[in-house]
């Protein structure tokens, strides 16, 4: 599927024994990041203690 001209794939993601959550994952073959999951406390998705800041679209092409 495409959203704002960017390709996404639908997936079920398991979050620390909280079951499977449906997510739309951005496909970015030029990215150095394996996966981006944004915080959503209402779904039980929180930023872990071990993390780092990154910027989507920050580089020569974006």
C-alpha positions as CSV (number, residue, x, y, z in Angstrom):
1,X,0.0,0.0,0.0
2,X,1.1,3.6,-0.5
3,X,0.6,6.6,1.8
4,X,1.7,10.0,0.7
5,X,3.6,8.4,-2.1
6,X,5.6,6.1,0.3
7,X,5.4,2.3,0.3
8,X,4.2,0.5,3.4
9,X,3.6,-3.1,4.3
10,X,1.0,-4.3,6.7
11,X,2.4,-6.6,9.5
12,X,1.5,-8.1,12.9
13,X,4.2,-7.2,15.5
14,X,4.6,-8.8,18.8
15,X,5.4,-6.4,21.7
16,X,6.8,-8.0,24.8
17,X,4.1,-10.6,25.5
18,X,1.3,-8.0,24.9
19,X,0.0,-9.9,21.9
20,X,0.2,-9.0,18.2
21,X,-0.5,-5.5,17.0
22,X,-1.3,-4.6,13.4
23,X,1.1,-2.0,12.0
24,X,1.9,-0.3,8.8
25,X,5.7,-0.4,8.3
26,X,7.5,2.0,5.9
27,X,9.6,0.3,3.3
28,X,12.9,2.2,2.9
29,X,15.6,0.3,1.1
30,X,18.1,3.2,1.5
31,X,17.6,3.5,5.3
32,X,20.3,2.5,7.8
33,X,17.5,1.7,10.3
34,X,16.1,-1.7,10.5
35,X,12.7,-0.7,11.8
36,X,10.9,2.4,13.2
37,X,8.0,1.9,15.6
38,X,6.6,5.1,17.1
39,X,5.4,5.4,20.7
40,X,1.7,4.7,21.3
41,X,1.1,4.2,25.1
42,X,-2.6,3.5,24.5
43,X,-1.4,0.4,22.5
44,X,1.3,-0.5,25.1
45,X,4.1,0.7,22.8
46,X,6.6,2.7,24.9
47,X,10.1,3.9,24.2
48,X,12.6,1.5,25.9
49,X,15.3,2.8,28.2
50,X,17.9,1.8,25.6
51,X,17.2,4.0,22.5
52,X,18.6,6.7,20.3
53,X,17.1,9.7,18.4
54,X,17.0,9.5,14.6
55,X,15.4,11.6,11.8
56,X,13.2,10.2,9.1
57,X,14.2,11.8,5.7
58,X,17.3,13.4,7.0
59,X,20.1,13.0,4.5
60,X,21.2,13.8,1.0
61,X,18.0,12.6,-0.7
62,X,15.5,13.7,2.0
